[in-house]
Amino acid sequence: MGGGQKGSPYANRFSKVVVDQYVEGFTKSSTSTRWLLVPGLRGTGKTTLLGQIASELLKVSNFNILYFSLDEATEIIAACLFEVLEAYESILGSSFERLETPTFIFIDEIQSDPNWASVLKTIYDRTDKIMLICSGSSALLLQASADVVGRRAVIETLYPLSFEEFEKLKNDVDPIDGLRESITNALYGNHDPSVVFETFRENQPMVNHYWAKVDRLDWRKYLRIGGFPFTLSMNNEYAVHSAVMGTIDKIILTDIPQLNNFKLSTLRRGKQLLTLLAENECISNNVLAESTRLSHEVIAELLYALALAGVIITIPPQGSAVAAARKASKYLFMTPTIRSAIFNIAGSQSTENTREGKLLEDVVAQHLYRELQALGTDALRYDASEGGADFIANTRTGRVAIEVGRGDKSFKAAISTINKFKCNYGLVIHGGPLTFSKEQRVISLPWDFFALL
């Protein structure tokens, strides 16, 4: 189980290993990273992550440690971030500049104070004895200050669960060491499809070994309910989806207003907008505006806010800026669990096969967004022409056309996009076998492989 029941500790997210390395680096050298920001979609376990690290430090060290949730401080005692830190300085009995003992300050929901960036920049510049580790539900508020990100702070985004992480937290199934890295490096680090395919083929025994340890029904369970760690202890699918929709309500009514000063009447149509996107991933702003009775400008701003909050992934069409502006963007969900919850709670007119196909696209979108984010906003696109591929990954080594399907999928869409946009090769992710057409430059990759990314 994922933990958290009957007093048992919550299991660790994979990201904890990375954060632990930053913490250890600070304990050994004041010249290492001293400010870590952990943004992410609400419900991905940021609060638990900070609490786990703070608790472990308390057990094994003599460091000064402060942990608090800023939203509680502002709501319960009406204190701003500056006042909380000023009070802690008094408790320490020393100004921050005179500290000799390494000090960790953990701040959850940092975006609750609009002046967080300027306050923490001051603390950062006053002393090298303090490490700041802050989390927040809004990516925008954690990345808004160029003077913070890059120059002072490092970002470690906490994404929804991958399938491997779901299996580890839910069923204690360990991933195969080096397998994910090998597959990912092949996908994004080589322009030659023959080399990519050969890497996949060499990894086939390890992929088979992993699936021998896993109940194959878990894959569909993951698609429907496996995106959030807080739902792992729930056995009822409807209860999971109700909890997820409650999280979406908090994002819309609490987080998004901090991104934009929307009217309450506009925010109340946020779930209607998400329902439309769940049924129609490629839909124009005109249709969305007509269906929600919101203006085109408000629709654009609301979609932008939902993307910044980590709910949806916006994928523009491939092509020139002028050509792309004439066509609708594709909107997918950061985890298929959100779309599944909308289908379950709000209802869906789609067939079961169509619904599952959309959930599979969300899985691919989450992976591509995570892997390509460092390359910028142009890295992930799609072919908007009729019969085009679902995704175009613009990697450092060239373009890859990616088509997604449930069963044995044809190469037609991938080939069309390869020729139109001069892609290095095509990747068809589907329920068929691992094969390679050298002439057509298309690799078919089973879900058994992609599920482990």
Secondary structure, DSSP 8 states (H G I E B T S, - for coil): --S-STT------THHHHHHHHHHHHHH-TTS--EEEEEB-TTSSHHHHHHHHHHHHHHH---EEEEEEHHHHHHHS---HHHHHHHHHHHHTS-GGG--S-EEEEEESGGGSTTHHHHHHHHHHH-SSEEEEEEES-HHHHH--TTTBTTTBEE--B----HHHHHHHHH-----TTHHHHHHHHHHH-S-HHHHHHHHHHHHHHHHHHHHTS-THHHHHHHHH-S-GGGTT---HHHHHHHHHHHHHHIIIIIGGGTS---HHHHTTHHHHHHHHHH-SB--HHHHHHHHT--HHHHHHHHHHHHHTTSEEEE-BSS-HHHHHTS--EEEESSHHHHHHHHHHH---S-HHHHHHHHHHHHHHHHHHHHHGGG-TTSEEB--STT--SEEEEETTEEEEEEE-SSS--SHHHHHHHHHHT-SEEEEEESS--EEETTTTEEEEEHHHHTT-
